[in-house]
Amino acid sequence: MARSIRPSVIEPITLRELSVIDAFDISASMRRIVLGGPQLAGFRSGEHELPALVTSGFDDEIKVFFPDPLSGELHLPIQRDRVIEWPRDPRPVSRTYTVRSFDAERGRLELDFVLHGTGVASTWARGCDVGDRVHIAGPKMSLLHPLGADWLLIAGDDTAIPAIARWVEELPEGMAAEVFIEVGGPGDEQAIEAGAGVSITWVHRGPVPAGTTTHLADAVRAVSWREGQPFAWVAGETLSIKPIRRWLREERGLSPERVEVTGYWRRTEVEELEGTGGLPDPDSEVDLIDRMHELVDPVPARAIRVATTLGLVPLIRQGRNTAAGLAEATGTDAAALYKLLRYLTTIEVLEEQDGVFAVTPFGAVLDDEEVSEELDLRHPIGGLVRVFDALLQAVETGAPVARTTIGGSVDQLADDSAEVATALEEAAATELEWLRPAFAREYSFRPGERVTAVGPGAATLLADALGAEAAPEVTLIVRPSRADAARTTLPDDARAHVRAHLDTDAEEWPEGETVVLGGALAVLSDADAVEALTRAHAAALPGGRMLVVEHLLVPDEIDDHDAAEDLQLFCTYGSGFRTREEVLALIDLAGLTVAEERTIGWGEPVFEVRV
């Protein structure tokens, strides 16, 4: 997840069965559904004790489950410990909605549905009756009010009204905000209780479809910019709000942690199909061949990554829209670049007319900073994808191939480049950021307690404790090249309590009353992982504790993203994600014993090794 000045809170993902207790229109285009039931409180499901519903953030999201529109059957996920498992076939039908309000004492959960089209959710909202049952899951994470913001810039379309209205009504007293909301017309406006420092502007798009105008972006650009450091939050139709993100980042110069732009939905020209007419037969041999062709075609991924690395999409947006102009701007060969541009038009990333190129709505996705960073072959993280060029060699030899594909091991690259070292530390910290609040909730530290932290991003798990008034003293075990980078990933108030210990194979790690291995094993081979466990145990003082925190693979729940990251870790380090049984086997090989296994976050285990 991207860094933000909004603190985060993790909650267990819980499937609940509720019922409709009220339903009424609140505007010409929005209907409020009120849900209730005993499962809003804590309850037991099978072998699991499940917590009461908690919603702490103004834009908290829940999944609402609906019957399959074709078969009429309701398919639900399976409740596990702190997480739900999504069956692959049949896949549950769900839609994501923002919690408008929740009153735990009265047992009322309010959701607002935009009544547009004939989608499965809006159709249900129009026709549901009091007493109808409905299943929800979440919220699984809350992002709280931003810290360090002098004022707020808030904007969104109809779909963002529930979040905006809740936020405005819950703002701290005296908080200033400029709010812009796009709706069809006056009949779609809603009453929102706002404080004295909040200005709400309703932007009317008229009779045209939502997401087809620039009215919201135009209104935001015309805002009266206030003094101080703002936080900007924008949500709505994905393509129509992208220009607002660019304006905030490029023209207003806001840093990434002060800009949150979220696509709640995407405009499409394809209407929702009724029945099965027009849908391809999923078992058709031709369809299977076409799908296999898409999977094995190596060109699209490479072409898109090269286009991203060269920055073609933003250049075209800025007016360099011919092959010659783009070649001059990128320092490439014009004839070769034209072949790349022509190919990108065939896969609908670009479009061309009389030698002038434009970015399609599909290609505009590449203008997103987070997307482009992952695809940029010159970026320290995006460039790691080149290890797959020697996937055959890795599979044949069972050894990492980073040396032959990216010019050396990741550690060697970090030794040679401070930029690489910083990028690796930031990526590792981001991977564990979502688990940080859950770890902080379960594990506390005494003032001045000596803590030894091992693993990329391990300090992130301790960030909350380090930011406390009476913090522990943390020693980070890091390679020399990554010492400075590791500390820069921490908040300013945490760094004073952290020192880096430069790791060498010959030297013992500094002793600590607590030793934390955070994501340390995933980048180590089995032999190196056993050695790291042994050294960590030797550093734990008698009577102390040793905590092993790892993202685990669950064979029955693995998806393509986890499997791909696992494969990339193997090609890069000769390691990868491990199952619970594999981690326990490594602990056993190190001659250690697990004293306690605790589940935190969304089902992630923490192994406490006996000291």
C-alpha positions as CSV (number, residue, x, y, z in Angstrom):
1,M,0.0,0.0,0.0
2,A,1.2,3.5,-0.7
3,R,2.5,5.7,2.2
4,S,0.0,8.2,3.5
5,I,-0.3,10.6,6.4
6,R,-3.5,8.8,7.3
7,P,-2.9,6.3,10.1
8,S,-4.3,2.8,9.4
9,V,-6.1,0.2,11.5
10,I,-6.5,-3.5,10.5
11,E,-9.5,-5.5,11.4
12,P,-10.2,-9.2,11.0
13,I,-12.3,-9.9,7.9
14,T,-15.6,-11.2,9.1
15,L,-18.6,-12.6,7.1
16,R,-21.9,-11.5,8.7
17,E,-25.5,-12.3,7.9
18,L,-27.7,-9.3,8.4
19,S,-31.2,-8.3,7.4
20,V,-32.8,-5.2,6.0
21,I,-34.5,-3.1,8.7
22,D,-35.3,0.0,6.6
23,A,-35.0,1.3,3.0
24,F,-35.8,4.8,1.6
25,D,-34.7,7.3,-1.0
26,I,-32.5,10.2,0.2
27,S,-32.2,11.9,-3.2
28,A,-33.4,11.5,-6.8
29,S,-30.5,9.1,-7.5
30,M,-29.6,7.5,-4.2
31,R,-31.3,5.0,-1.8
32,R,-30.3,4.2,1.8
33,I,-30.5,0.7,3.0
34,V,-30.3,0.1,6.8
35,L,-29.1,-3.3,7.9
36,G,-29.2,-4.8,11.4
37,G,-29.0,-8.1,13.2
38,P,-27.3,-9.9,16.1
39,Q,-24.1,-10.6,14.0
40,L,-23.2,-6.9,14.1
41,A,-22.0,-7.8,17.6
42,G,-19.4,-10.5,18.3
43,F,-20.6,-14.0,17.5
44,R,-19.3,-17.6,17.0
45,S,-19.2,-19.3,13.6
46,G,-18.1,-22.9,13.6
47,E,-14.8,-23.0,15.4
48,H,-14.2,-19.2,15.1
49,E,-15.0,-16.5,17.7
50,L,-15.7,-13.5,15.5
51,P,-15.5,-9.8,16.7
52,A,-18.1,-7.1,16.6
53,L,-18.2,-4.9,13.5
54,V,-15.8,-1.9,13.8
55,T,-15.7,1.0,11.3
56,S,-13.2,3.7,12.2
57,G,-12.6,5.5,8.8
58,F,-14.8,7.7,6.9
59,D,-14.3,5.7,3.6
60,D,-14.4,2.2,5.1
61,E,-15.5,-0.3,2.6
62,I,-17.5,-3.5,2.9
63,K,-18.4,-6.3,0.5
64,V,-22.1,-6.9,-0.1
65,F,-22.9,-10.4,-1.6
66,F,-25.7,-11.0,-4.1
67,P,-27.2,-14.0,-5.8
68,D,-25.7,-14.9,-9.1
69,P,-27.8,-12.9,-11.7
70,L,-27.8,-15.8,-14.1
71,S,-28.5,-18.8,-11.8
72,G,-30.2,-16.9,-8.9
73,E,-28.0,-18.9,-6.4
74,L,-26.2,-17.2,-3.6
75,H,-22.5,-18.2,-3.2
76,L,-20.6,-17.0,-0.2
77,P,-16.9,-17.0,0.9
78,I,-15.8,-19.4,3.7
79,Q,-15.0,-17.9,7.1
80,R,-11.4,-18.7,8.3
81,D,-9.4,-17.4,11.2
82,R,-9.4,-13.6,10.8
83,V,-9.9,-13.9,7.0
84,I,-12.3,-15.2,4.4
85,E,-11.5,-17.7,1.6
86,W,-13.0,-16.9,-1.8
87,P,-14.0,-20.0,-3.7
88,R,-12.9,-20.0,-7.3
89,D,-15.8,-21.9,-8.8
90,P,-18.5,-20.7,-8.4
91,R,-17.1,-17.2,-7.5
92,P,-19.3,-15.2,-5.1
93,V,-20.9,-12.2,-6.6
94,S,-20.1,-9.1,-4.6
95,R,-20.0,-5.3,-4.9
96,T,-18.0,-2.8,-2.7
97,Y,-19.8,-0.1,-0.7
98,T,-18.8,2.6,1.7
99,V,-20.2,2.6,5.2
100,R,-22.3,5.7,5.5
101,S,-22.8,5.4,9.2
102,F,-22.8,2.7,12.0
103,D,-24.6,2.9,15.3
104,A,-23.5,-0.1,17.4
105,E,-25.8,0.7,20.3
106,R,-28.9,0.9,18.0
107,G,-27.6,-1.9,15.8
108,R,-27.9,0.1,12.5
109,L,-25.5,-0.1,9.6
110,E,-26.4,2.4,6.8
111,L,-25.3,1.9,3.2
112,D,-26.2,4.3,0.3
113,F,-26.7,2.9,-3.2
114,V,-26.5,5.0,-6.3
115,L,-29.5,4.0,-8.5
116,H,-28.1,3.9,-12.0
117,G,-28.5,1.3,-14.7
118,T,-29.6,-2.3,-14.1
119,G,-26.6,-3.6,-12.2
120,V,-26.9,-6.4,-9.7
121,A,-26.5,-4.0,-6.7
122,S,-28.8,-1.2,-7.8
123,T,-31.5,-3.6,-8.9
124,W,-31.3,-5.3,-5.4
125,A,-31.5,-1.9,-3.7
126,R,-34.6,-0.8,-5.6
127,G,-36.4,-4.0,-4.8
128,C,-35.3,-5.1,-1.3
129,D,-37.9,-5.3,1.5
130,V,-37.6,-5.1,5.2
131,G,-36.7,-8.6,6.5
132,D,-34.6,-9.6,3.4
133,R,-31.4,-11.2,4.5
134,V,-28.0,-10.0,3.1
135,H,-24.4,-11.0,3.8
136,I,-21.5,-8.6,4.1
137,A,-17.8,-8.8,4.9
138,G,-15.5,-6.1,6.3
139,P,-14.4,-3.4,6.8
140,K,-10.9,-5.1,6.8
141,M,-9.0,-1.8,7.1
142,S,-9.7,1.7,8.2
143,L,-7.6,4.7,7.2
144,L,-8.2,7.5,9.7
145,H,-8.2,11.3,9.5
146,P,-4.9,12.6,8.1
147,L,-2.2,13.8,10.6
148,G,-0.4,17.0,9.9
149,A,-3.0,18.5,7.4
150,D,-3.8,22.2,7.8
151,W,-6.8,21.9,5.5
152,L,-8.5,19.4,3.3
153,L,-9.3,19.3,-0.4
154,I,-12.1,16.8,-1.0
155,A,-13.8,15.9,-4.3
156,G,-15.9,13.2,-5.7
157,D,-18.9,12.2,-7.8
158,D,-22.1,10.5,-6.7
159,T,-20.4,7.3,-5.6
160,A,-18.2,9.2,-3.2
161,I,-21.0,11.0,-1.4
162,P,-21.3,8.5,1.5
163,A,-17.6,8.8,2.3
164,I,-17.5,12.6,1.8
165,A,-20.7,13.2,3.9
166,R,-19.5,10.9,6.8
167,W,-16.0,12.6,6.8
168,V,-17.4,16.1,6.8
169,E,-19.8,15.3,9.6
170,E,-17.0,13.7,11.7
171,L,-14.3,16.3,11.0
172,P,-12.4,17.6,14.1
173,E,-13.8,21.0,15.2
174,G,-12.3,23.9,13.4
175,M,-10.9,21.7,10.5
176,A,-11.0,23.7,7.2
177,A,-12.1,21.9,4.0
178,E,-12.9,22.7,0.4
179,V,-15.4,20.1,-0.8
180,F,-16.6,19.5,-4.4
181,I,-19.3,17.0,-5.3
182,E,-20.5,16.3,-8.8
183,V,-24.1,15.1,-9.2
184,G,-26.6,15.2,-12.0
185,G,-28.6,18.2,-10.8
186,P,-30.2,19.9,-7.8
187,G,-32.4,16.9,-7.1
188,D,-29.4,14.8,-6.4
189,E,-27.9,17.0,-3.7
190,Q,-28.1,15.9,-0.1
191,A,-28.1,17.7,3.3
192,I,-24.6,17.4,4.9
193,E,-23.9,18.9,8.3
194,A,-20.7,20.9,7.9
195,G,-18.6,23.0,10.3
196,A,-17.9,26.7,9.9
197,G,-14.6,26.1,8.1
198,V,-16.1,23.7,5.5
199,S,-17.2,25.0,2.0
200,I,-19.3,22.6,0.0
201,T,-19.7,23.2,-3.8
202,W,-22.2,21.0,-5.7
203,V,-21.2,20.6,-9.3
204,H,-24.0,19.8,-11.8
205,R,-23.1,17.8,-14.9
206,G,-26.7,18.0,-16.3
207,P,-28.4,15.2,-18.3
208,V,-25.2,13.6,-19.6
209,P,-23.9,10.3,-18.1
210,A,-21.6,10.4,-15.0
211,G,-17.9,10.3,-15.8
212,T,-18.3,11.9,-19.2
213,T,-17.5,15.5,-18.3
214,T,-14.6,17.6,-16.9
215,H,-16.8,19.6,-14.6
216,L,-15.4,18.1,-11.4
217,A,-11.8,18.6,-12.5
218,D,-12.5,22.1,-13.7
219,A,-14.1,23.0,-10.3
220,V,-11.2,21.6,-8.3
221,R,-8.6,23.5,-10.4
222,A,-10.5,26.7,-9.7
223,V,-10.3,26.2,-5.9
224,S,-9.1,29.0,-3.7
225,W,-5.9,27.5,-2.4
226,R,-5.5,28.0,1.3
227,E,-2.4,28.6,3.4
228,G,-0.6,25.7,5.0
229,Q,-0.2,22.0,4.0
230,P,-3.3,20.3,2.6
231,F,-4.4,16.7,2.3
232,A,-6.3,15.9,-0.9
233,W,-8.8,13.1,-1.2
234,V,-10.6,12.4,-4.5
235,A,-12.8,9.5,-5.5
236,G,-15.1,8.7,-8.4
237,E,-15.0,7.5,-12.0
238,T,-11.4,6.3,-12.6
239,L,-10.7,8.1,-15.9
240,S,-12.4,11.4,-15.1
241,I,-10.5,11.9,-11.8
242,K,-7.0,11.1,-13.2
243,P,-6.5,14.7,-14.4
244,I,-7.1,15.9,-10.8
245,R,-4.3,13.6,-9.6
246,R,-1.9,15.0,-12.2
247,W,-2.8,18.6,-11.3
248,L,-2.3,18.0,-7.6
249,R,1.0,16.2,-8.1
250,E,2.6,18.1,-11.0
251,E,1.2,21.6,-10.8
252,R,0.5,21.9,-7.1
253,G,3.5,19.9,-6.1
254,L,1.8,17.8,-3.4
255,S,3.9,14.9,-2.2
256,P,2.4,11.4,-2.7
257,E,1.5,10.9,1.0
258,R,-0.7,14.0,0.8
259,V,-2.7,12.9,-2.3
260,E,-5.2,10.0,-2.3
261,V,-7.1,9.6,-5.6
262,T,-9.2,6.4,-5.8
263,G,-11.2,5.1,-8.7
264,Y,-14.5,3.9,-7.3
265,W,-15.8,2.8,-10.7
266,R,-14.9,2.8,-14.4
267,R,-17.0,4.0,-17.3
268,T,-17.7,1.5,-20.1
269,E,-19.5,1.6,-23.3
270,V,-20.6,-2.0,-22.9
271,E,-24.0,-2.3,-21.2
272,E,-24.5,-5.0,-18.6
273,L,-25.8,-8.1,-20.5
274,E,-29.1,-9.7,-19.6
275,G,-29.2,-13.5,-19.7
276,T,-26.6,-15.4,-21.6
277,G,-27.1,-14.0,-25.1
278,G,-23.9,-12.7,-26.6
279,L,-21.6,-14.4,-24.1
280,P,-19.0,-16.8,-25.4
281,D,-19.2,-20.5,-24.5
282,P,-16.5,-20.8,-21.7
283,D,-15.8,-24.4,-22.8
284,S,-15.4,-23.5,-26.5
285,E,-12.2,-24.9,-28.0
286,V,-11.7,-21.6,-29.8
287,D,-12.0,-19.6,-26.6
288,L,-9.5,-21.8,-24.8
289,I,-7.0,-21.4,-27.7
290,D,-7.5,-17.6,-27.6
291,R,-6.9,-17.5,-23.9
292,M,-3.8,-19.6,-24.1
293,H,-2.5,-17.4,-26.9
294,E,-2.9,-14.3,-24.6
295,L,-1.1,-16.1,-21.8
296,V,1.9,-17.1,-23.9
297,D,2.3,-14.0,-26.0
298,P,5.5,-12.3,-24.7
299,V,5.1,-9.1,-26.7
300,P,2.4,-7.1,-24.9
301,A,4.1,-7.2,-21.5
302,R,7.5,-6.3,-22.9
303,A,6.2,-3.5,-25.2
304,I,4.1,-1.9,-22.4
305,R,7.1,-2.0,-20.0
306,V,9.4,-0.4,-22.6
307,A,6.7,2.2,-23.3
308,T,6.4,3.0,-19.6
309,T,10.2,3.1,-19.1
310,L,10.5,5.6,-22.0
311,G,7.6,7.7,-20.5
312,L,5.6,7.6,-23.7
313,V,2.2,8.1,-22.2
314,P,2.9,11.3,-20.3
315,L,4.9,12.7,-23.2
316,I,2.0,12.2,-25.6
317,R,-0.3,13.8,-23.1
318,Q,2.1,16.8,-23.0
319,G,1.9,17.2,-26.8
320,R,4.9,15.1,-28.1
321,N,2.5,13.0,-30.1
322,T,4.4,12.1,-33.3
323,A,7.1,9.4,-33.7
324,A,9.7,12.0,-34.5
325,G,8.8,14.1,-31.5
326,L,8.8,11.2,-29.2
327,A,12.1,9.9,-30.5
328,E,13.7,13.2,-29.9
329,A,12.3,13.4,-26.4
330,T,13.4,9.9,-25.5
331,G,16.7,9.7,-27.3
332,T,15.6,6.7,-29.4
333,D,15.6,5.8,-33.0
334,A,12.5,7.2,-34.8
335,A,12.0,4.2,-37.1
336,A,12.3,1.7,-34.3
337,L,10.1,3.7,-32.0
338,Y,7.4,4.0,-34.7
339,K,7.3,0.2,-34.8
340,L,6.7,0.1,-31.1
341,L,4.1,2.9,-31.3
342,R,2.3,1.0,-34.1
343,Y,2.2,-2.2,-32.1
344,L,0.8,-0.3,-29.1
345,T,-2.1,0.9,-31.3
346,T,-2.9,-2.8,-32.2
347,I,-3.4,-3.6,-28.5
348,E,-5.4,-0.4,-27.9
349,V,-2.9,1.3,-25.6
350,L,-2.6,4.1,-28.2
351,E,-4.6,5.3,-31.2
352,E,-3.2,6.9,-34.3
353,Q,-4.6,9.3,-36.9
354,D,-2.5,10.7,-39.7
355,G,0.8,10.0,-37.8
356,V,-0.5,11.7,-34.6
357,F,-0.8,9.4,-31.5
358,A,-3.2,9.7,-28.6
359,V,-3.6,7.7,-25.5
360,T,-6.7,5.6,-25.2
361,P,-8.7,5.3,-22.0
362,F,-7.2,1.8,-21.6
363,G,-3.7,3.2,-22.1
364,A,-4.3,6.0,-19.6
365,V,-3.9,3.5,-16.8
366,L,-0.2,3.8,-17.5
367,D,-0.3,7.4,-16.3
368,D,-0.8,6.3,-12.8
369,E,2.4,6.7,-10.7
370,E,2.1,3.5,-8.8
371,V,1.4,1.5,-12.0
372,S,4.2,3.1,-13.9
373,E,6.7,2.6,-11.1
374,E,6.1,-1.2,-11.1
375,L,6.5,-1.4,-14.9
376,D,9.5,0.9,-15.3
377,L,12.5,-1.3,-16.3
378,R,14.9,1.3,-15.1
379,H,13.3,1.5,-11.6
380,P,15.1,-0.6,-9.0
381,I,12.0,-2.5,-8.2
382,G,10.3,-2.6,-11.6
383,G,13.6,-3.8,-13.2
384,L,13.6,-6.9,-11.1
385,V,11.1,-8.5,-13.5
386,R,14.0,-9.2,-15.8
387,V,14.9,-12.2,-13.7
388,F,12.1,-14.0,-15.5
389,D,14.1,-13.8,-18.7
390,A,16.1,-16.7,-17.3
391,L,13.1,-18.6,-15.7
392,L,14.0,-21.7,-17.7
393,Q,17.5,-21.6,-16.2
394,A,16.2,-21.1,-12.7
395,V,13.8,-24.1,-13.0
396,E,16.5,-26.3,-14.5
397,T,19.2,-25.5,-12.0
398,G,17.1,-24.7,-8.9
399,A,19.3,-21.6,-8.3
400,P,18.7,-17.8,-8.5
401,V,19.4,-16.1,-11.8
402,A,19.8,-12.5,-10.8
403,R,23.5,-12.5,-11.6
404,T,22.9,-13.2,-15.3
405,T,19.7,-11.1,-15.7
406,I,20.0,-7.9,-13.6
407,G,23.8,-7.7,-13.4
408,G,24.3,-9.2,-9.9
409,S,22.6,-10.1,-6.7
410,V,20.1,-7.6,-5.2
411,D,22.6,-7.0,-2.4
412,Q,25.4,-6.3,-4.8
413,L,23.2,-3.8,-6.7
414,A,22.3,-2.1,-3.4
415,D,26.0,-1.9,-2.5
416,D,26.7,-0.1,-5.7
417,S,23.7,2.3,-5.6
418,A,22.1,4.3,-2.8
419,E,19.0,4.7,-5.0
420,V,18.6,0.9,-5.3
421,A,19.2,0.5,-1.5
422,T,16.5,3.1,-0.8
423,A,14.0,1.6,-3.2
424,L,14.5,-1.9,-1.8
425,E,14.0,-0.7,1.8
426,E,10.9,1.4,0.9
427,A,9.4,-1.6,-1.0
428,A,10.0,-3.9,1.9
429,A,8.5,-1.4,4.4
430,T,5.4,-1.0,2.2
431,E,4.9,-4.7,2.1
432,L,4.7,-4.8,5.9
433,E,2.9,-1.5,6.4
434,W,-0.5,-3.1,6.3
435,L,0.5,-5.5,9.1
436,R,2.0,-2.8,11.3
437,P,-1.2,-1.7,13.2
438,A,-2.2,-5.3,13.8
439,F,1.3,-6.1,15.2
440,A,1.2,-3.0,17.4
441,R,-2.2,-4.0,18.8
442,E,-0.9,-7.5,19.8
443,Y,2.7,-6.7,21.0
444,S,3.8,-4.0,23.4
445,F,7.3,-2.9,24.4
446,R,8.6,-1.4,27.6
447,P,10.2,2.1,27.6
448,G,13.9,1.6,26.8
449,E,13.4,-2.1,26.1
450,R,16.3,-3.4,23.9
451,V,14.9,-4.8,20.6
452,T,16.9,-6.4,17.8
453,A,15.1,-6.2,14.4
454,V,16.1,-8.4,11.5
455,G,14.7,-8.4,7.9
456,P,13.8,-5.9,5.2
457,G,11.2,-3.6,6.5
458,A,11.2,-5.1,10.0
459,A,11.4,-1.7,11.6
460,T,8.1,-0.9,10.0
461,L,6.4,-3.4,12.4
462,L,7.9,-1.4,15.3
463,A,7.0,2.0,14.0
464,D,4.1,2.6,16.4
465,A,6.1,1.6,19.5
466,L,9.0,3.8,18.3
467,G,6.7,6.8,17.9
468,A,5.5,6.5,21.5
469,E,6.6,9.0,24.1
470,A,8.5,6.2,26.0
471,A,9.8,4.1,23.2
472,P,12.0,1.0,23.1
473,E,15.6,1.1,21.8
474,V,15.8,-0.7,18.5
475,T,18.9,-2.1,16.7
476,L,18.4,-2.8,13.1
477,I,20.5,-5.6,11.6
478,V,21.3,-4.4,8.1
479,R,23.8,-4.5,5.3
480,P,26.2,-1.5,5.3
481,S,24.7,-0.2,2.0
482,R,21.2,-0.2,3.4
483,A,21.8,1.3,6.8
484,D,20.7,4.9,6.0
485,A,17.9,3.7,3.7
486,A,16.4,1.5,6.4
487,R,16.1,4.4,8.8
488,T,14.7,6.8,6.3
489,T,11.6,4.6,5.9
490,L,10.6,5.4,9.5
491,P,8.7,8.4,10.7
492,D,10.9,11.3,12.0
493,D,9.9,10.8,15.6
494,A,10.9,7.1,15.5
495,R,14.5,7.5,14.1
496,A,15.9,8.8,17.4
497,H,15.3,5.4,19.0
498,V,16.9,3.3,16.2
499,R,20.5,2.5,15.4
500,A,21.8,0.4,12.6
501,H,24.1,-2.5,13.2
502,L,26.1,-3.4,10.1
503,D,25.8,-7.1,9.6
504,T,28.8,-9.3,8.9
505,D,28.9,-13.1,8.8
506,A,31.6,-13.2,11.5
507,E,30.0,-11.0,14.1
508,E,27.3,-11.9,16.6
509,W,24.1,-9.8,16.5
510,P,23.6,-7.4,19.4
511,E,21.5,-8.9,22.2
512,G,17.9,-7.8,22.8
513,E,15.1,-8.5,25.3
514,T,13.0,-9.0,22.1
515,V,14.3,-10.1,18.7
516,V,11.9,-9.6,15.8
517,L,12.4,-11.3,12.4
518,G,10.1,-9.4,10.0
519,G,10.0,-10.8,6.5
520,A,13.5,-12.0,6.9
521,L,13.1,-15.6,5.7
522,A,11.4,-14.9,2.4
523,V,14.6,-13.5,0.9
524,L,16.9,-16.2,2.2
525,S,17.5,-19.8,1.0
526,D,16.7,-22.6,3.4
527,A,20.3,-22.8,4.6
528,D,20.6,-19.1,5.2
529,A,17.2,-19.0,6.8
530,V,18.2,-21.6,9.3
531,E,21.4,-19.6,10.1
532,A,19.4,-16.4,10.5
533,L,17.1,-18.2,13.0
534,T,20.0,-19.5,14.9
535,R,21.7,-16.1,15.1
536,A,18.5,-14.4,16.2
537,H,18.0,-17.0,18.9
538,A,21.5,-16.4,20.2
539,A,20.8,-12.7,20.4
540,A,17.7,-13.1,22.5
541,L,18.4,-12.6,26.2
542,P,17.2,-15.2,28.7
543,G,13.6,-14.5,29.7
544,G,13.1,-12.5,26.6
545,R,11.2,-13.3,23.4
546,M,11.9,-14.0,19.7
547,L,9.2,-13.3,17.2
548,V,9.1,-14.6,13.6
549,V,6.7,-12.7,11.3
550,E,6.4,-14.0,7.7
551,H,3.8,-13.9,4.9
552,L,2.8,-17.5,4.4
553,L,1.5,-19.3,1.4
554,V,-1.8,-21.2,2.0
555,P,-1.9,-23.8,-0.8
556,D,-5.7,-23.9,-1.0
557,E,-6.0,-20.1,-1.2
558,I,-3.0,-19.1,-3.4
559,D,-3.8,-16.7,-6.2
560,D,-1.8,-15.7,-9.3
561,H,-0.3,-12.6,-7.6
562,D,1.1,-14.6,-4.6
563,A,2.3,-17.3,-7.0
564,A,4.0,-14.8,-9.3
565,E,5.7,-13.0,-6.4
566,D,6.8,-16.3,-5.0
567,L,8.3,-17.3,-8.4
568,Q,10.1,-13.9,-8.6
569,L,11.6,-14.3,-5.1
570,F,13.0,-17.7,-6.2
571,C,14.5,-16.3,-9.4
572,T,16.0,-13.4,-7.5
573,Y,17.1,-14.9,-4.2
574,G,16.7,-18.6,-4.5
575,S,14.0,-18.5,-1.9
576,G,10.3,-17.5,-1.9
577,F,7.2,-17.6,0.3
578,R,6.8,-20.6,2.5
579,T,3.9,-22.5,3.9
580,R,3.3,-22.7,7.7
581,E,4.7,-26.2,7.7
582,E,7.8,-25.1,5.8
583,V,8.5,-22.3,8.3
584,L,8.0,-24.6,11.2
585,A,10.4,-27.1,9.6
586,L,13.1,-24.4,9.3
587,I,12.6,-23.5,13.0
588,D,13.0,-27.1,13.8
589,L,16.1,-27.5,11.7
590,A,17.6,-24.6,13.7
591,G,17.0,-26.6,16.9
592,L,14.4,-24.2,18.1
593,T,10.9,-24.7,19.5
594,V,7.8,-22.6,18.9
595,A,6.3,-21.6,22.3
596,E,3.2,-19.8,20.9
597,E,1.7,-19.1,17.5
598,R,-0.6,-16.1,17.4
599,T,-2.6,-14.9,14.4
600,I,-2.8,-11.2,13.6
601,G,-4.0,-9.0,10.8
602,W,-5.8,-11.0,8.1
603,G,-4.7,-14.4,9.3
604,E,-0.9,-13.8,9.3
605,P,0.8,-15.9,12.0
606,V,3.5,-14.7,14.4
607,F,5.7,-17.6,15.8
608,E,7.1,-16.9,19.2
609,V,10.2,-19.1,19.7
610,R,11.1,-20.4,23.1
611,V,14.1,-18.5,24.5
